Amino acid sequence: QVRLVESGGGLVQPGGSLRLSCEVSGSVFNPNVMGWYRQVPGKAREVVATSTNRRSIRYGEFVKGRFTGSRDNAKNMVFLQLNSLEPEDTALYFCYYNPLTIPPSTTPNWGQGTQDTVSS
């Protein structure tokens, strides 16, 4: 059992910045994938930034250099710095954790989600 607790996010004006944090606690398996997804009503959840323990980061195509993902393996924490935010970035942002087990895990873990709203 793992628990994902997110913090950060909120309301910001266009062009502004936010920083999200997520702590993964409990039975954390290594290696693993941690990161962030986002979802807007009526659309599928999409990847924002994910990385393995080796910190190779995969970004969604829409990021275009505006967001930076990072992680602290010692603390089992993952972060997302969002800069140059646009109204289209308004979404519910979810922290994500998936252990890289053999055989592969079929049950990824999600945080409760944090609402980020970009509006003037």
C-alpha positions as CSV (number, residue, x, y, z in Angstrom):
1,Q,0.0,0.0,0.0
2,V,1.2,3.4,-0.9
3,R,-0.1,6.9,-0.3
4,L,0.4,9.9,-2.6
5,V,-0.1,13.3,-1.1
6,E,0.0,16.3,-3.4
7,S,0.5,20.0,-2.5
8,G,0.8,23.2,-4.3
9,G,-1.3,24.4,-7.2
10,G,-4.2,26.8,-7.2
11,L,-5.2,29.9,-9.1
12,V,-2.7,31.9,-11.2
13,Q,-2.8,34.5,-14.0
14,P,-1.7,33.7,-17.5
15,G,2.1,33.7,-17.8
16,G,2.4,32.9,-14.1
17,S,4.0,29.9,-12.4
18,L,3.1,27.2,-10.0
19,R,5.0,24.4,-8.2
20,L,3.5,21.1,-7.3
21,S,4.9,18.6,-4.9
22,C,4.0,15.0,-4.1
23,E,5.2,12.7,-1.4
24,V,4.9,8.9,-1.9
25,S,4.8,7.0,1.3
26,G,4.2,3.4,2.4
27,S,5.6,0.4,0.6
28,V,7.6,2.2,-2.1
29,F,9.2,-0.2,-4.5
30,N,12.4,0.6,-6.4
31,P,12.8,1.1,-9.3
32,N,9.7,2.9,-10.1
33,V,8.1,5.6,-12.2
34,M,6.9,8.8,-10.6
35,G,5.4,11.9,-12.2
36,W,2.4,13.9,-13.1
37,Y,-0.7,13.6,-15.3
38,R,-3.5,16.0,-15.9
39,Q,-7.1,15.8,-16.9
40,V,-9.8,18.2,-17.9
41,P,-13.5,17.2,-17.9
42,G,-14.5,15.2,-20.9
43,K,-10.9,14.4,-21.9
44,A,-8.6,11.5,-21.2
45,R,-5.9,11.8,-18.6
46,E,-2.6,12.8,-20.3
47,V,1.0,12.6,-19.2
48,V,2.7,15.9,-18.1
49,A,6.1,14.6,-16.9
50,T,7.2,11.2,-15.6
51,S,10.6,9.8,-14.7
52,T,12.3,6.7,-13.4
53,N,14.8,6.6,-10.5
54,R,17.5,7.3,-13.1
55,R,15.7,10.6,-13.6
56,S,15.2,10.3,-17.4
57,I,12.2,12.5,-17.8
58,R,9.4,12.1,-20.4
59,Y,7.3,15.1,-21.1
60,G,3.9,15.5,-22.8
61,E,4.2,17.2,-26.2
62,F,2.2,20.3,-25.0
63,V,4.9,21.1,-22.4
64,K,7.2,22.7,-24.9
65,G,9.9,23.5,-22.4
66,R,7.6,25.3,-20.0
67,F,7.4,22.7,-17.3
68,T,10.2,21.0,-15.4
69,G,9.8,17.7,-13.6
70,S,12.2,16.5,-10.9
71,R,12.3,14.0,-8.0
72,D,14.1,13.3,-4.8
73,N,14.6,9.6,-4.6
74,A,15.8,9.7,-1.0
75,K,12.5,11.3,0.1
76,N,10.3,9.6,-2.4
77,M,9.1,12.9,-3.6
78,V,8.3,14.2,-7.1
79,F,7.9,17.8,-8.2
80,L,6.6,19.8,-11.1
81,Q,7.5,23.4,-11.8
82,L,5.0,25.0,-14.2
83,N,6.1,28.2,-15.9
84,S,4.5,30.4,-18.6
85,L,1.1,29.0,-17.8
86,E,-1.7,29.4,-20.2
87,P,-5.5,29.1,-19.7
88,E,-5.3,25.8,-21.6
89,D,-3.2,24.4,-18.8
90,T,-6.2,24.6,-16.4
91,A,-6.8,21.0,-15.3
92,L,-6.7,18.6,-12.4
93,Y,-3.1,17.5,-11.9
94,F,-2.5,14.0,-10.5
95,C,0.6,12.6,-8.9
96,Y,1.5,9.2,-10.3
97,Y,3.5,6.3,-9.0
98,N,4.0,2.9,-10.6
99,P,6.5,0.3,-9.3
100,L,8.7,-1.3,-12.0
101,T,8.1,-4.9,-10.9
102,I,8.6,-8.2,-12.8
103,P,5.9,-9.1,-13.8
104,P,4.8,-5.5,-14.5
105,S,2.3,-4.0,-12.1
106,T,-1.1,-3.5,-13.6
107,T,-2.4,-1.1,-10.8
108,P,-0.8,2.3,-11.0
109,N,-1.3,4.6,-8.0
110,W,-2.7,8.1,-8.1
111,G,-2.9,11.1,-5.8
112,Q,-6.2,12.8,-5.1
113,G,-5.5,15.5,-7.7
114,T,-4.8,19.2,-7.3
115,Q,-6.8,21.8,-9.3
116,D,-4.7,24.3,-11.2
117,T,-6.6,27.2,-12.7
118,V,-5.0,29.7,-15.1
119,S,-7.2,32.7,-15.4
120,S,-7.1,36.5,-15.5
